[in-house]
Amino acid sequence: MAVEEQTSGSFIVRFAGGVNWDRIGQRLIISNRTVSKLAFKTKRVGSLSSTITFTIRKVSNDSIIVSKVYGSASSVPTSAGFIEVTFDTPVLINEQVRILMEWSGTLGDVNNYLEFWATTSSVKPSENVSRYNVSYTDTAVWDATYRYTYTVEVAPTVTTQAASNIGETTATANGNITDLGSPNPTAHGFAYSPTDTTPDIETDSVTDEGAASSTGAFTSDLTGLTPGLLYYMRAYATNTAGTSYGSVVTVRGIRAVGAGYVWQDGPFVHFGGEDGNEVIYNPPLTVSGSEDPGYLWTEGTELNVVDSAGDERSEEGTATGDTGPEGSAFIEGSELHYLDEAAGAERTH
């Protein structure tokens, strides 16, 4: 826990008696802090029965962000000191607000009131004493004697490791929470996708291993993978400060089909890599016309295929810098290579 405070000050104005200010406190900016307690320096003079409530209100529309009843003004000590409330639920604040004491019930008089303390020296930048009666009066030369307790929201930190236990349709995703952040994560796991190169928890497939209370390695079971199709995957962890991601790694379901075979299925080109495992070119090629299904050929600098629906698909591969006989195609590792018609330049998918 940390504290933001102004400890300097002296009695400057009556509150809840003598002058009809319904609310009094400080206008200030709270940046990305979760506030749990609020206190003001005051003392009671005479006898009061009004109820005192501590509030934090938005400057933008005066709505209450959080409030807590302190109790009867009669319980405020008669010697000056901080009186404090603890909010039932700490609240994240990231805007300009007013922190206030508010009274309700029976108004006192010039002999029965609460002292409101503030200072005219060491006034913090962008802070003003704020008083309310029908409308607010903000006084820049005063700084209220206040204190609030808070924690800073910090996003967690995660890393992604290579997948393990890879089967045809399943794999084990591996990650590590290296810093829990503050507060602890409420969810962690993996986001993965065959099309999104930076998968996220909003739009892609997700595993959720629940809340986390300690750093260290964690795993998730990926299921329903398409054999041979490349998936992009990264670890994530979420707390109230946001969602953090690890780096992206790839995983491909393994199915033995024999090395060197090339075929198409639907919009995808399939082939057996040098290790004999199936590889699916991802993403599917772009529709460019219509022909009889089943053909695979090179045309200009593009690889062409006609899918089972008779849609011709084509896309230009990435040039490797090598050359060779025009029009030939071959497998190298887990990549499909071809030599284009234009200049025999080697390209790969």
C-alpha distance (Angstrom), angle and dihedral (degrees) to the residues before:
residue distance angle dihedral
M1 . . .
A2 3.80 . .
V3 3.80 131.9 .
E4 3.80 132.5 -138.1
E5 3.81 110.4 -163.7
Q6 3.76 150.5 155.6
T7 3.80 107.9 -148.5
S8 3.80 98.9 173.7
G9 3.77 119.0 90.6
S10 3.76 152.7 95.6
F11 3.80 138.4 -145.1
I12 3.80 110.0 -63.3
V13 3.81 108.6 157.4
R14 3.81 142.3 11.0
F15 3.80 117.8 -110.8
A16 3.82 128.5 -161.7
G17 3.80 89.5 7.5
G18 3.79 139.3 49.3
V19 3.81 94.1 13.4
N20 3.80 117.9 45.8
W21 3.81 100.3 -128.8
D22 3.81 106.0 151.5
R23 3.79 92.7 -167.0
I24 3.78 134.4 17.9
G25 3.79 134.4 176.6
Q26 3.78 142.1 91.5
R27 3.80 136.7 -41.5
L28 3.81 110.7 -146.4
I29 3.80 145.4 136.3
I30 3.81 119.8 -98.5
S31 3.80 111.0 -166.7
N32 3.81 119.9 -156.8
R33 3.80 95.6 -37.4
T34 3.79 129.9 139.0
V35 3.80 105.5 -136.6
S36 3.79 118.8 -152.8
K37 3.84 105.2 164.1
L38 3.81 137.9 30.6
A39 3.82 129.5 -167.8
F40 3.81 139.2 175.5
K41 3.80 130.7 -168.0
T42 3.79 111.8 -117.7
K43 3.79 144.6 127.0
R44 3.78 135.6 -150.9
V45 3.78 122.1 -111.4
G46 3.80 116.5 -164.8
S47 3.79 121.4 -24.7
L48 3.80 126.5 -34.4
S49 3.81 133.8 172.1
S50 3.80 101.1 -177.6
T51 3.82 121.0 119.4
I52 3.81 118.4 -112.9
T53 3.81 120.6 -148.5
F54 3.80 127.1 -177.0
T55 3.82 115.0 -143.2
I56 3.77 140.9 174.7
R57 3.80 112.2 -149.7
K58 3.81 133.2 -174.1
V59 3.79 113.3 -110.2
S60 3.81 89.4 -148.7
N61 3.82 96.4 65.0
D62 3.84 106.5 -5.4
S63 3.82 92.4 -116.7
I64 3.80 117.0 150.4
I65 3.82 115.3 -105.4
V66 3.79 94.7 -177.5
S67 3.81 137.0 -14.0
K68 3.78 140.5 -177.0
V69 3.80 130.5 -172.4
Y70 3.80 111.0 -123.9
G71 3.78 92.5 -168.8
S72 3.78 137.4 -124.0
A73 3.80 117.8 -6.7
S74 3.80 85.7 -131.5
S75 3.84 87.9 73.6
V76 3.81 93.8 57.7
P77 3.84 109.1 108.3
T78 3.80 119.7 -109.2
S79 3.80 91.5 -132.3
A80 3.80 119.0 72.9
G81 3.78 117.1 -97.7
F82 3.77 143.9 117.0
I83 3.79 118.8 -65.9
E84 3.79 113.3 -162.5
V85 3.80 143.1 -168.9
T86 3.80 129.8 -160.3
F87 3.78 112.7 -143.4
D88 3.78 116.4 -126.9
T89 3.81 90.5 -126.8
P90 3.83 121.9 22.0
V91 3.79 109.9 -124.1
L92 3.81 131.5 -147.4
I93 3.82 111.1 -127.2
N94 3.79 126.7 -173.2
E95 3.81 107.2 163.2
Q96 3.80 145.7 57.7
V97 3.80 111.0 -62.2
R98 3.77 144.2 164.6
I99 3.80 118.1 -121.0
L100 3.78 106.5 -155.5
M101 3.79 150.7 178.0
E102 3.81 110.0 -142.4
W103 3.79 128.8 -171.9
S104 3.79 132.4 -154.5
G105 3.79 133.2 177.9
T106 3.80 124.3 34.9
L107 3.80 118.2 12.2
G108 3.79 117.6 -135.2
D109 3.79 125.7 -143.0
V110 3.82 140.7 -130.9
N111 3.80 89.8 -62.7
N112 3.81 97.9 41.0
Y113 3.81 117.4 50.6
L114 3.79 147.6 102.8
E115 3.76 120.5 -95.8
F116 3.79 115.1 -125.3
W117 3.80 113.1 -151.3
A118 3.80 127.9 -151.1
T119 3.79 141.4 146.2
T120 3.79 135.5 -127.9
S121 3.80 92.9 -160.0
S122 3.82 127.0 72.5
V123 3.80 90.3 16.4
K124 3.81 109.3 -178.5
P125 3.83 118.4 -121.3
S126 3.81 115.9 -93.5
E127 3.82 92.5 9.7
N128 3.80 126.8 121.9
V129 3.78 136.8 175.7
S130 3.80 104.9 -113.4
R131 3.83 125.6 -154.7
Y132 3.79 127.3 -178.9
N133 3.79 134.0 -154.3
V134 3.83 110.5 143.1
S135 3.82 87.0 -33.3
Y136 3.80 136.8 16.4
T137 3.79 126.3 -91.2
D138 3.81 112.1 -161.3
T139 3.82 117.6 -164.0
A140 3.81 113.8 -162.2
V141 3.83 95.7 -168.9
W142 3.83 92.2 62.5
D143 3.77 129.3 70.1
A144 3.81 116.5 -165.5
T145 3.80 119.6 -126.2
Y146 3.80 97.9 -115.8
R147 3.77 143.9 141.0
Y148 3.79 133.3 -159.9
T149 3.78 128.4 -177.6
Y150 3.78 120.3 -142.2
T151 3.77 148.8 159.1
V152 3.81 124.2 -138.0
E153 3.80 117.0 -121.3
V154 3.82 110.4 -124.5
A155 3.79 123.1 -178.4
P156 3.83 117.7 -127.2
T157 3.82 123.8 -108.8
V158 3.81 123.3 -129.9
T159 3.81 138.1 173.9
T160 3.80 130.9 -155.5
Q161 3.79 124.5 -136.1
A162 3.81 130.8 -167.3
A163 3.80 117.0 -74.9
S164 3.81 119.1 -106.1
N165 3.82 138.3 -165.6
I166 3.81 89.6 40.8
G167 3.82 115.3 -172.9
E168 3.78 134.3 165.2
T169 3.82 95.5 -76.4
T170 3.81 104.0 3.2
A171 3.79 140.0 60.7
T172 3.79 139.4 166.7
A173 3.81 114.2 -115.2
N174 3.81 115.1 -148.8
G175 3.79 127.3 -155.4
N176 3.78 142.4 152.9
I177 3.81 133.5 -141.2
T178 3.79 103.4 -143.3
D179 3.83 96.3 174.4
L180 3.81 126.3 19.3
G181 3.80 93.7 -153.8
S182 3.79 117.9 -155.1
P183 2.95 123.4 -37.9
N184 3.81 104.2 20.3
P185 3.82 117.1 -95.1
T186 3.79 116.8 -87.3
A187 3.80 92.4 -160.1
H188 3.81 138.4 16.9
G189 3.76 136.5 169.9
F190 3.80 138.7 97.5
A191 3.80 138.1 -51.7
Y192 3.79 116.5 -153.2
S193 3.79 139.7 174.1
P194 3.82 140.3 166.7
T195 3.82 92.1 -139.7
D196 3.82 108.4 28.2
T197 3.81 109.3 78.1
T198 3.82 90.6 -162.8
P199 3.82 102.6 38.6
D200 3.80 118.4 -162.4
I201 3.78 137.2 -171.4
E202 3.81 94.3 -111.1
T203 3.81 100.4 60.3
D204 3.82 109.7 13.7
S205 3.81 140.8 59.9
V206 3.81 112.0 -67.2
T207 3.78 140.2 -168.8
D208 3.81 118.6 -156.4
E209 3.79 121.5 -158.2
G210 3.81 91.4 179.8
A211 3.80 129.6 -127.5
A212 3.80 122.1 -8.2
S213 3.79 126.5 -145.1
S214 3.81 100.4 173.7
T215 3.78 139.2 36.3
G216 3.80 121.6 -110.3
A217 3.79 145.4 85.1
F218 3.80 122.9 -32.7
T219 3.80 136.1 176.9
S220 3.80 139.6 -155.9
D221 3.79 131.5 -163.4
L222 3.80 113.2 -121.1
T223 3.81 111.3 -154.8
G224 3.79 136.8 176.5
L225 3.81 94.7 40.2
T226 3.79 118.4 160.5
P227 3.83 109.0 -119.7
G228 3.79 111.4 -110.6
L229 3.80 94.9 10.6
L230 3.79 117.0 122.6
Y231 3.83 116.1 -125.1
Y232 3.80 127.6 -165.3
M233 3.80 113.6 -140.8
R234 3.80 138.9 178.1
A235 3.78 136.9 171.6
Y236 3.81 121.5 -115.0
A237 3.79 140.2 -173.5
T238 3.81 127.1 -168.5
N239 3.79 133.7 -157.8
T240 3.80 133.1 153.4
A241 3.82 90.2 -77.4
G242 3.82 90.6 61.1
T243 3.79 143.2 -92.8
S244 3.80 122.4 -53.8
Y245 3.79 125.4 -163.1
G246 3.77 135.9 -156.1
S247 3.79 124.0 -137.4
V248 3.81 120.2 -67.9
V249 3.81 119.4 -100.3
T250 3.81 128.5 177.1
V251 3.79 132.6 -128.2
R252 3.80 130.8 -174.8
G253 3.81 125.8 -165.6
I254 3.83 111.2 -118.1
R255 3.83 123.7 -126.6
A256 3.83 122.7 158.8
V257 3.83 111.9 -129.0
G258 3.81 102.7 151.2
A259 3.79 128.8 -94.2
G260 3.80 122.0 -77.6
Y261 3.81 101.7 18.6
V262 3.82 116.0 133.2
W263 3.82 124.5 -170.3
Q264 3.76 142.3 143.3
D265 3.78 129.4 -122.2
G266 3.78 118.2 -175.3
P267 3.81 107.1 -41.6
F268 3.81 94.6 -23.5
V269 3.80 132.0 93.5
H270 3.82 111.9 -139.5
F271 3.77 128.5 -167.0
G272 3.77 140.8 165.3
G273 3.79 111.5 -112.7
E274 3.79 123.6 -139.9
D275 3.81 89.4 -89.0
G276 3.81 89.6 57.2
N277 3.82 94.4 -112.4
E278 3.80 122.5 128.4
V279 3.80 119.2 -101.4
I280 3.81 124.2 -169.7
Y281 3.80 117.2 -156.4
N282 3.78 104.3 -125.1
P283 3.00 130.7 -130.8
P284 3.80 102.7 33.0
L285 3.78 116.6 -109.1
T286 3.81 119.6 -95.0
V287 3.80 119.4 -94.6
S288 3.82 108.7 -112.7
G289 3.82 105.6 160.8
S290 3.81 142.6 -39.3
E291 3.80 133.2 -80.0
D292 3.79 139.6 146.7
P293 3.83 109.0 -58.3
G294 3.79 125.6 -106.3
Y295 3.81 103.6 42.7
L296 3.83 124.6 126.6
W297 3.81 120.3 -173.1
T298 3.78 146.1 138.0
E299 3.77 122.3 -107.7
G300 3.78 121.5 -177.7
T301 3.81 105.0 -42.6
E302 3.82 94.7 -25.9
L303 3.79 136.7 91.8
N304 3.81 111.3 -132.1
V305 3.79 132.8 -161.7
V306 3.81 133.4 170.8
D307 3.80 110.2 -140.1
S308 3.81 127.5 -143.9
A309 3.81 90.4 -90.7
G310 3.81 90.5 57.6
D311 3.82 93.5 -108.4
E312 3.77 113.7 142.9
R313 3.78 111.7 -135.3
S314 3.78 128.7 -169.8
E315 3.77 140.9 170.6
E316 3.78 135.8 170.4
G317 3.78 113.4 -113.3
T318 3.79 127.4 -140.2
A319 3.79 113.6 -85.4
T320 3.81 114.0 -121.4
G321 3.81 98.0 -167.9
D322 3.82 94.2 -113.6
T323 3.81 126.2 111.7
G324 3.81 136.6 -158.1
P325 3.80 144.4 140.5
E326 3.79 110.9 -17.1
G327 3.79 117.2 -107.8
S328 3.82 99.8 13.4
A329 3.82 122.1 130.2
F330 3.80 131.4 -162.1
I331 3.80 144.5 165.0
E332 3.80 121.9 -109.9
G333 3.80 118.5 178.5
S334 3.80 105.5 -46.7
E335 3.84 94.2 -27.5
L336 3.80 132.6 96.1
H337 3.82 111.9 -135.6
Y338 3.79 130.6 -169.4
L339 3.80 137.2 174.9
D340 3.77 111.0 -128.6
E341 3.80 126.3 -129.3
A342 3.78 94.3 -124.4
A343 3.81 99.4 69.5
G344 3.76 108.2 -21.7
A345 3.80 89.4 -97.8
E346 3.80 113.0 164.8
R347 3.79 114.7 -120.5
T348 3.80 132.3 179.1
H349 3.80 140.3 -157.9
